[in-house]
Every structure is written in structure tokens, then in C-alpha cells.
């Protein structure tokens, strides 16, 4: 597979889109592209830091930010102008530090029933699939679908596969899954058509924690393979949090195994 | 001391505790939820003296039967439902004082889909992510994360109702709700052909049987996409009209998912999302385009209406008010009732 060029900054074309009486969309481009998504999260941070009056919350996604506002406190014209100002120079901005979570995963067997099938389809051994997942530097493109569900970009291209023909009615919380070009960790027990590769004892959504959501939009994730005994040992620990590293956000991460 | 409770003697088809919703967590994939009709929700709260955002119960098509344990308790129902207390008819849109052991039965709504009942002081429920709103699909909020069930006991903040007269609200003072849903085009109106936009704005649609707190699927002419029906998933604002491959629009309500991959031709403004949430299957709606600036004006007017609800209340049944400050308030507000919408 040829390597995707990642060094050139994305050609951003910020535009403002109306979204009803209490929201605006700032769209930076099109598609699921690491550099574009990195710019989205940079914009999202800028909006948070700017403290614009009337902004209620933001939802950063692959290529745009949905900005909810209180029409009693701001008007869409002046808010829109302020947002477009913040969207200038995003691709040239200096890299900012990011959180990278190092997440222990027990791959295969009862913890990951689809690992063999994914390997067979990719014409790889299961050990090679695990090594590819652990070498990838995943980026949290966005959260959606259900509380805490993070879409992870950076699945090595050789592992891109269509979803299961037959979705599972239930996959356990902590399942490490892949579907299409993306990976994810299931925050709760849920139905899923993605391939089940392994399981982590880390709960990425836990209302008992001060910070219920482990992963925030723009975070990075690295998987570390652990044997079943280590999984069991970690799973016995209440409120387990994975190790955290600080990395720069200047290297979009779709290079997969090349990293 | 266990405090006063309301025991659910019988639950309506789908009754959930709601407030203004879970704000600030959509970025983590958490749906907003909250009252599908914030105006009626606020009206029920106003009748018992609560702030507009207090947790109250949204019932669907028919209400619950509630037995007081402790009390007395002050309750009010907003919605066109027949009510009884221990089998004696009592009015809706009026606060009621119920003693220990009395049972309020809330019957079927004669019109609309959702009614609300509120209790003075609200419920003693722990907020989840800043809100008591129930989002049943993800089992967040409310008493148990889901709809009320017979046998549930809702803990109340007040042991005893405060000493004041009962109040009523004339529902004809609330704005009439027609079939027009005012929309602002976008964010993805450019994903549709001119013929598709014309069908959307000029034709009439009917509410299908697939209509709930998450979304209302509408029947009508197919809305033509310009180039496929998949977009890169993005955030979904309240009232978004998404058009999947069938061309049949779905308007997204309070329980909507936070992100989605269908193009959104337009967004219904907040006050009209509430109006839609009161429409039953088979009822018709039309979309009417307005400018974003007008949307803001209408939103502000609706907000002012919600804020003014307490001033629209009147003493119930010729009850003599003891609170002179309240009395003064009524007199001062007397001339301000008209003019909304």
C-alpha cells in the first residue's frame, strides 16, 4: 500500500452554514482526512478559549464544528463573523500538545471473536493484525452514536474491511472493534456490526468517575496487547485509568503501520 | 425521615421525567433530551410555582395515576386530559392540593401527544451529567433511566405543599399552533436539487406512525438529492430535517442522536419543533422558509412567552389570594397577555 502524504497542510475552505434558530456550522472541508480533522479540533479549542458570548456548546466532528448558541445573547451574524475569524490560519498554526491514552487490550479468543476472520480476509496472521493495531497512532476524530463512543481514525489501510453482514445484538463494554476504515472502543454493552478484535478492561464511559468520558475529541489512542491474565488483573481494579502521554498534534496519523 | 413521595399507581404508555435537557455533553455523544414541548412543560411548572426548568413528567397520549404518600402535595397538569382525584373530576391547567392517600388519575389527551405534570418543589432526583432529563435509549436520567412504571415511588423535595391559593392558566392564552413549520434552509440544502427543495417547501407532508421523542418521519413527496444521500457525519441541531435515501424527511427532536450521516435540508425553529411534537400520525404539516434573522426574533418572542407564564396565571375558582405581592403582580401584568405570535 502506498503511504498517504500527510506533511502538506490541508487546503481549508472555511464556510458558515445555517443550522436553525440556535446553531451554526463552521465547515472546514470535506471528507475523513487526518489533517482536516486536526484543524477541526484546533478550531474547537480556539472557540472554547475565545469565550464568545452566547455560545452554549460545540460538537466537533470529522470536518466541521456545530456551534449551539443562545439567540438571546448573540446574533448569528456577529457570531458567524467571529467564528470565521477564528477559523483563519488553522493549518499553519503551531502544533499544540495532545493527550494520548495507552490502552491495554487482550486481543483474540473469547475477548475478540472476529480476530481470526479479520486476519484471514486481510491475508495476515492474527499476530500481524495485533501488531498493526498496536503500531497505529489512533486519533479521536469525533464522538457520537452513543455516550462516549469515539470514532478512531488511523486504522492501517490493509485492515480496512466492510462491516459484518450480520451485526451482533450485543458486544460487551470495552470491546475493541473495527468497521470500514475506523476503529473504536465500545463504551457500554451495545449492538454492533463492527468486527470484534479484543477487549480492554478500561471503561471509556463511567458515570462513577469525576470525568465520565475518558476520550475527548482530538485525543490520541495507542493500543498495547496484554495477555488474558493481565486483562483479568487489571479488570479487578475499580476505576482503572490507562497511562497518558503528551504528544504534539502536528503529525496526522493515517500512516498506520508505517509509524 | 423518608419525606413525601408520589407512588405511580398506574403508568401511562410512556411517561418520563424531563427538564431542559443535558447541555454541554453532545461533544461526548450524549443526547440532549429534555421536554419535547418546553412551553407546556414550563406551564405545568409555573402552575405549581416552580422555575421553568424544574424536572416534571412528560406523558404521552395518556397520563399516570399518582397516589400521595405523605404530603399534602401540590400538583398541576398541563394538557387537554380528563383528571380525577379519588374519582371526582378536577380540572387540568389548575394547581391541585392532594392529601396523603389521595390518587390523581390523568386520563387520555383529547388533543396533542404530550402533556406534563409537575409537583411543587420538584423531585429529589440526582442529576446525571447536570440534568434529570430521561433519555431512554441510553438509559440516562429520570428515576431509573427509563419510563415510569407502576410501583415507582418518586421522592419529592417538599414534604408539605406551601400555604398558598391554587392557580389556573387559561390555555387559550397560549399561541395557537398551526400546520406551518418554519424552517431555515441548511446546513446541507446544497445536497438537494431545485426540484427537491421545491417539493420540500411547497408540498404538504403527513406525520407517519414512526414518530417519537427522537424523530418524526414524515410521508409525502420524495425529496430529490443532488448527489447521493451520504454525507460525512456531522453534528445534528434541534429540528434538523434529515433526508435519507428514501427521500422522506425525518425531523429530529429532543432525543435525537448527536451526529449523523444524512444530509439536512433545513432546520425547524425551536418553537415549531415543539408544535410538531404535539402532532399525531396522519396530521399534516408544511414547511415554510424564513430568514435566519426572523428565526432569531421568533425564538426571542417564544422565550419571552415562556418567561411570562407566571404572569398569565389567575387564582383558581375565585380563590382569595393571601399573598398581596402576588396579587399586585397579577394586576401589573394584566394588560400584557395579548400580542404573542
Contacts between the chains, C-beta under 8 A, distances in Angstrom:
chain1	res1	chain2	res2	distance
A	17	B	186	5.0
A	17	B	187	3.6
A	17	B	188	7.5
A	18	B	184	5.0
A	18	B	185	6.9
A	18	B	186	4.1
A	18	B	187	6.5
A	18	B	267	7.5
A	18	B	292	5.2
A	19	B	184	7.6
A	19	B	186	6.5
A	19	B	187	5.1
A	19	B	237	4.3
A	19	B	240	7.3
A	19	B	264	7.7
A	19	B	267	5.5
A	20	B	183	8.0
A	20	B	184	5.5
A	20	B	237	5.0
A	20	B	238	6.4
A	20	B	239	5.1
A	20	B	240	7.2
A	20	B	267	3.0
A	20	B	268	7.0
A	20	B	269	6.1
A	20	B	270	7.4
A	20	B	295	6.9
A	21	B	184	6.8
A	21	B	239	7.9
A	21	B	267	7.6
A	21	B	269	4.2
A	21	B	270	5.5
A	21	B	292	7.7
A	21	B	295	3.8
A	21	B	296	6.2
A	21	B	298	6.9
A	21	B	299	4.4
A	22	B	237	7.0
A	22	B	238	6.7
A	22	B	270	6.2
A	22	B	299	6.7
A	23	B	237	3.9
A	23	B	238	7.6
A	23	B	267	7.4
A	25	B	186	7.8
A	25	B	187	4.6
A	25	B	234	7.0
A	25	B	235	7.3
A	27	B	187	7.5
A	27	B	234	7.9
A	30	B	232	6.6
A	31	B	232	6.0
A	32	B	232	6.1
A	56	B	23	6.3
A	56	B	24	7.6
A	57	B	23	6.3
A	57	B	24	4.9
A	57	B	25	7.9
A	57	B	26	6.0
A	57	B	27	6.8
A	58	B	27	6.4
A	59	B	26	4.8
A	59	B	27	5.2
A	59	B	234	8.0
A	59	B	235	3.5
A	59	B	258	6.2
A	59	B	259	7.1
A	60	B	27	6.5
A	61	B	232	7.7
A	61	B	233	6.1
A	61	B	234	4.4
A	61	B	235	5.5
A	61	B	259	5.8
A	62	B	232	4.9
A	62	B	233	6.4
A	62	B	234	7.0
A	63	B	232	5.5
A	63	B	234	7.3
A	64	B	234	5.0
A	64	B	235	7.4
A	65	B	235	7.7
A	66	B	26	7.8
A	66	B	234	6.6
A	66	B	235	3.0
A	66	B	236	7.7
A	66	B	237	6.3
A	68	B	26	7.8
A	68	B	237	7.0
A	71	B	295	7.8
A	71	B	296	4.6
A	71	B	299	4.6
A	71	B	300	6.2
A	71	B	303	7.9
A	72	B	299	7.8
A	72	B	300	6.0
A	72	B	303	5.9
A	75	B	293	7.7
A	75	B	296	6.1
A	76	B	292	5.2
A	76	B	293	7.6
A	76	B	296	6.5
A	77	B	293	7.7
A	142	B	233	7.4
A	142	B	259	6.6
A	143	B	27	6.4
A	143	B	28	5.1
A	143	B	29	4.2
A	143	B	258	7.7
A	144	B	29	4.9
A	144	B	233	6.6
A	144	B	257	7.0
A	144	B	258	5.1
A	144	B	259	3.2
A	144	B	260	7.9
A	145	B	29	6.0
A	145	B	257	6.7
A	145	B	258	7.9
A	145	B	259	6.9
A	146	B	29	5.7
A	146	B	138	5.9
A	147	B	25	7.6
A	147	B	28	6.3
A	147	B	29	5.1
A	147	B	30	4.6
A	147	B	138	5.6
A	147	B	140	7.2
A	148	B	28	6.1
A	148	B	29	5.9
A	149	B	29	5.1
A	150	B	29	8.0
A	187	B	29	7.9
A	188	B	138	7.9
A	207	B	128	6.6
A	207	B	129	7.7
A	212	B	28	7.9
A	212	B	129	7.1
A	213	B	28	4.5
A	216	B	27	7.6
A	216	B	28	7.6
A	217	B	27	5.9
